[in-house]
């Protein structure tokens, strides 16, 4: 495990772009705008989000009609995943 700021722990093998993408989608509430801010495609944001959800075993976002954070996603935001 590695520990980042605020005592958030991630597995050693986790791509750090995954939590970075989560934070940007949470900030913008939009996959396309998050993609623009991260200089990647919207498909990459979607794939990273799905990968992070798979690692955590939870759904993080509700994307209809805008991106909202599920309770478990908000818990990751506030308390660390």
N, C-alpha and C positions, 0 to 999 in steps of 0.2 A: 504494500500500500504506500501511496505517497499522499502527503497532506498538503493541501493548498491553503490559501488564506481562509480565515473563519472556520478552521478545523474541518474543512470539507475533504473527505477521503475518497480517492479514486483508485481502482486497481492499477498496478504498475503498467499493465499492457493497454490501458485505455488511451485512445487518441484524445488528446486535450482539445481538439477541435469540436468534439461532441458537446462538452459543457459550454464551450464558447458559443456554439451555435444555439444551444438551448437558451442561454442568456440573451442573445440577440433577438431570437424569435419572441421571447418574453417581453423584451424592451419595445420592439416595434409592433408586436401583435399581428405580424404579417410575414408570411414565408418569403414573398417576393422582395419586400423591403429588407428583410434580414439577409437575403441572398446578395442584394446590391451592397449592403454595408460590409459583408464578409468577402465580397469580390468572388463569389461562386455562383453557380446556377441554382435555380429554385429546386431542381431535382436533387442537387447535392444537399441542400438544407433538409429536404424531405428524407433523404436516405440517412443522413446523420441523426436526425430526430428518431427515425425508426430503429437505428442501431442503438442509440442511447436507451430508448424504451425497452428494447430487448435485453440490454445489460441489466437494467433496473427491474424489469419484470412488471412495469406499469405503463399506462398511457399517460403522457404528460400534457397533451394539448387537445382541445376540442376545436375543430377548425370550421365550424359552420355557424353563421356566415363569415365571421372573423375569427381570428385565433384567440381562444381563451385558455387559460391554464386550469387544468383539473386540480382538485384539492391535493392530489399526490404530487403534481408538478409544482404547486405553490409551496408544499412542504419542502421539496428539494430546493426551491429558491430561498426559502427563509432559513431552513435548518441544515442545509447540505444534504446531498443524496445519500 
